[in-house]
Structures are given as C-alpha cells and as structure tokens.
Amino acid sequence: MIREAYACWVREPGAAEIRPVSLPVPGPDEVLVRARYSGVSRGTETLVFAGRVPADQHAAMRAPFQEGDFPGPVKYGYLSVGVVEQGPPELLGRTVFCLHPHQSAYVVPATAVVPVPDGVPPARAVLAGTVETAVNALWDAAPLVGDRVSVVGAGMVGCCVAALLARFPGVHVELVDTDARRAGVAGALGVGFARPQDAAGDRDLVVHASATAAGLQRALDLLAPEGTVVELSWYGDRPVQVSLGGAFHSGRLTIRSSQVGMVSPARRGRRSYTDRLALALDLLDDPAFDALITGASRFAELPDVLARLTAGDLPALCHLITYDDGE
C-alpha cells in the first residue's frame, strides 16, 4: 500500500516546491487515491502562486483539503483525477474525481470522490471542477430558447460555459476574446468567435469571464435593453472600474454575480455540490472538451509550470499534470 506521497506547495509568493507527504492509514469510510492527472486552474492558481489573494478573502478562497494559509506556505489546487487503491468495494479500482490539491496520492473521505463515467477519459475528467462552475453559472443565468448570448473571455471557465450553451436549442453563442487563436477552440466547441471590437451587440445575455475591467465594460456594452451580465471573473486584489453612465440605467441593464462555491438559489435545497459534480462529469462525455486541454507536464515540473503560467510565458487553457508511480 502507498505510504508516502508528494505534494506541490507554494512556499512563498512566486516560489513553489515538491514536498514529501506521509499518508495516514485509511479508515473504514475513507479511500486511498493514487493520482493519475490533475489540472491547473490557470486563473485562480496563478493568483495563489503570485500571493494575490486579498486578506479578506482568505477564508472564502480555501480549497477542500488545502493545507497551510495564504500567501504561503500553502498546498493548493482542486482538479484531481485518480484511481481508488483502497476503500469501499463499490469504489475500489474506480477512476474518481476529487477536489484535492496537486498530490501524487491522498486519503480522503469516500464521500469526497465522485466516480468518473466509463465514457469520459480520465485526462478530460480534470475539467469537472470547471464544468461544475459553468453549470452553476447557467443555473444563475437561466438562458431561454432563442437567446442571443455572448461569452466574454475564452479561458477555461468561459470556454466551458460556451460549450454548454452550444447545446441549448436555438441559442446563438459567440465567444469573445482578444486572442485570435481562441477562434480554433470556439470552432471545436461549436460556437462563433469574435474579437472584442467585432463582437455582435444587442445580446440578451452576456457571461463575463475575462477577469479584466475592459472585458466587463465590453460585456455591458454588448447588452440589449434589460439584458444581463453574469459575472464569473475572480479579480483577486485588482481594482475594477466600469462606466455605469450611458445605457446602464436607461437600458435597465443588470450585473449579476455567480457564486462558485455555493449552489445557485434556483437549485438550493434540491441539488448538492456532489450532484453538480456528477452532472459535470456526465456532460464531459463529449470530445469537444478536449480542445480545452492545451498542454501537459510531469508532476515534477509543476513548480516551473506555475511560474511560467503566472508570467504569461506558457499560454494555456487547462494545463494537464501527469503522475507516474513512485514520482
């Protein structure tokens, strides 16, 4: 049985390292998971790596099974897929998703893992946490048949939202980003693409996920009267300025936040967080999502990957981390 594992820690802002971890013996209601893949959530994890989580958000930003505190040392991450090596018979040998930091093996309660459907490749399953965010956003947004919808910001979250919107009957979806290279991803997801200056206006709904003030302003500018912007961006400690003159009041426009860590009020009391993750994994039975995995590195390279992602030297949507036995 695995007794020692390795985890990635942000030692201090701008510096990460791999550390050994001694694993406890699993209890009767726990599972031992050997990691196969994890995904780097570029937006949030680069803020953590750079030490840019605001002090008043330290509690809200804690990830499940996080150790340490911001700005560091802290063990962070929440997109892990592995195989259950020890646990209840119904989970033994199953590939599972878990909201766990980057670590080669770990022991968690059996209720903390969600089995990956047979039709979903384990590498693609690391997207479950981000697709779950998109599911909650669309519960908040409640698009209608025939809506004209734009998604501003073609990062991981924005692309997952666009991919799900493409399945709504009669909904016309346009993915908007400053990076023209995202047009290929949009095509793979089955949605349109435009640069911000060329984006279609008169939109019933705009989902904003660019994490920039300019993106939020453009999202507002694209709305039809009485339209809504659903704000998914996480800005960390950066101030955000938008103009609320012009059509904001006369057009009765709305900006609505979408809470990542809490079930949408429309589903509260009827859908648990586990329900959302299970739904996200079912939705990932679609090869179109493979377009969101734009690179891969070995676990030992993760400290350098975090530095390069934060510096902008490594362009990526979801960067996949692979694990080998004994690493």
MOBEL-V656059 format. One record per residue. RES is the residue in one small letter. NEAR is the number of other ideal C-beta (glycine too) atoms within 10 Angstrom. Layout:
res=RES near=NEAR
res=RES near=NEAR
This chain:
res=m near=9
res=i near=16
res=r near=10
res=e near=11
res=a near=21
res=y near=18
res=a near=23
res=c near=24
res=w near=22
res=v near=25
res=r near=14
res=e near=13
res=p near=16
res=g near=15
res=a near=15
res=a near=27
res=e near=13
res=i near=18
res=r near=14
res=p near=9
res=v near=17
res=s near=7
res=l near=16
res=p near=10
res=v near=10
res=p near=19
res=g near=11
res=p near=7
res=d near=10
res=e near=19
res=v near=25
res=l near=23
res=v near=32
res=r near=16
res=a near=24
res=r near=20
res=y near=23
res=s near=27
res=g near=28
res=v near=28
res=s near=25
res=r near=21
res=g near=22
res=t near=21
res=e near=25
res=t near=19
res=l near=23
res=v near=25
res=f near=25
res=a near=18
res=g near=17
res=r near=16
res=v near=23
res=p near=14
res=a near=9
res=d near=8
res=q near=14
res=h near=13
res=a near=9
res=a near=11
res=m near=18
res=r near=15
res=a near=21
res=p near=14
res=f near=20
res=q near=18
res=e near=14
res=g near=14
res=d near=12
res=f near=22
res=p near=18
res=g near=19
res=p near=16
res=v near=24
res=k near=21
res=y near=27
res=g near=28
res=y near=20
res=l near=27
res=s near=29
res=v near=29
res=g near=28
res=v near=18
res=v near=22
res=e near=16
res=q near=16
res=g near=24
res=p near=13
res=p near=6
res=e near=9
res=l near=16
res=l near=13
res=g near=9
res=r near=18
res=t near=20
res=v near=24
res=f near=29
res=c near=27
res=l near=21
res=h near=25
res=p near=24
res=h near=27
res=q near=27
res=s near=26
res=a near=22
res=y near=23
res=v near=21
res=v near=20
res=p near=14
res=a near=17
res=t near=10
res=a near=19
res=v near=26
res=v near=23
res=p near=16
res=v near=23
res=p near=14
res=d near=8
res=g near=11
res=v near=22
res=p near=17
res=p near=15
res=a near=17
res=r near=25
res=a near=28
res=v near=27
res=l near=31
res=a near=28
res=g near=24
res=t near=27
res=v near=28
res=e near=24
res=t near=23
res=a near=27
res=v near=23
res=n near=24
res=a near=26
res=l near=21
res=w near=17
res=d near=20
res=a near=22
res=a near=12
res=p near=20
res=l near=12
res=v near=8
res=g near=11
res=d near=19
res=r near=19
res=v near=26
res=s near=29
res=v near=32
res=v near=31
res=g near=28
res=a near=27
res=g near=23
res=m near=29
res=v near=29
res=g near=30
res=c near=30
res=c near=31
res=v near=31
res=a near=28
res=a near=28
res=l near=20
res=l near=27
res=a near=19
res=r near=12
res=f near=16
res=p near=6
res=g near=9
res=v near=18
res=h near=17
res=v near=26
res=e near=22
res=l near=30
res=v near=32
res=d near=25
res=t near=16
res=d near=11
res=a near=10
res=r near=10
res=r near=21
res=a near=16
res=g near=11
res=v near=23
res=a near=24
res=g near=14
res=a near=16
res=l near=25
res=g near=14
res=v near=24
res=g near=18
res=f near=21
res=a near=18
res=r near=13
res=p near=17
res=q near=8
res=d near=9
res=a near=21
res=a near=13
res=g near=12
res=d near=10
res=r near=24
res=d near=19
res=l near=27
res=v near=31
res=v near=32
res=h near=27
res=a near=32
res=s near=24
res=a near=22
res=t near=16
res=a near=16
res=a near=14
res=g near=23
res=l near=24
res=q near=18
res=r near=23
res=a near=32
res=l near=23
res=d near=19
res=l near=24
res=l near=24
res=a near=17
res=p near=11
res=e near=10
res=g near=24
res=t near=21
res=v near=26
res=v near=24
res=e near=21
res=l near=29
res=s near=25
res=w near=16
res=y near=16
res=g near=18
res=d near=13
res=r near=13
res=p near=6
res=v near=14
res=q near=8
res=v near=17
res=s near=10
res=l near=11
res=g near=8
res=g near=11
res=a near=15
res=f near=16
res=h near=9
res=s near=9
res=g near=14
res=r near=11
res=l near=21
res=t near=14
res=i near=17
res=r near=12
res=s near=11
res=s near=23
res=q near=14
res=v near=16
res=g near=12
res=m near=10
res=v near=18
res=s near=18
res=p near=10
res=a near=11
res=r near=15
res=r near=11
res=g near=7
res=r near=8
res=r near=17
res=s near=12
res=y near=15
res=t near=12
res=d near=15
res=r near=22
res=l near=20
res=a near=18
res=l near=16
res=a near=24
res=l near=24
res=d near=14
res=l near=21
res=l near=25
res=d near=14
res=d near=18
res=p near=10
res=a near=17
res=f near=23
res=d near=14
res=a near=18
res=l near=24
res=i near=20
res=t near=17
res=g near=14
res=a near=15
res=s near=17
res=r near=12
res=f near=22
res=a near=14
res=e near=14
res=l near=21
res=p near=18
res=d near=13
res=v near=24
res=l near=27
res=a near=17
res=r near=17
res=l near=20
res=t near=20
res=a near=12
res=g near=8
res=d near=9
res=l near=18
res=p near=13
res=a near=19
res=l near=23
res=c near=25
res=h near=25
res=l near=20
res=i near=24
res=t near=15
res=y near=23
res=d near=10
res=d near=8
res=g near=8
res=e near=13
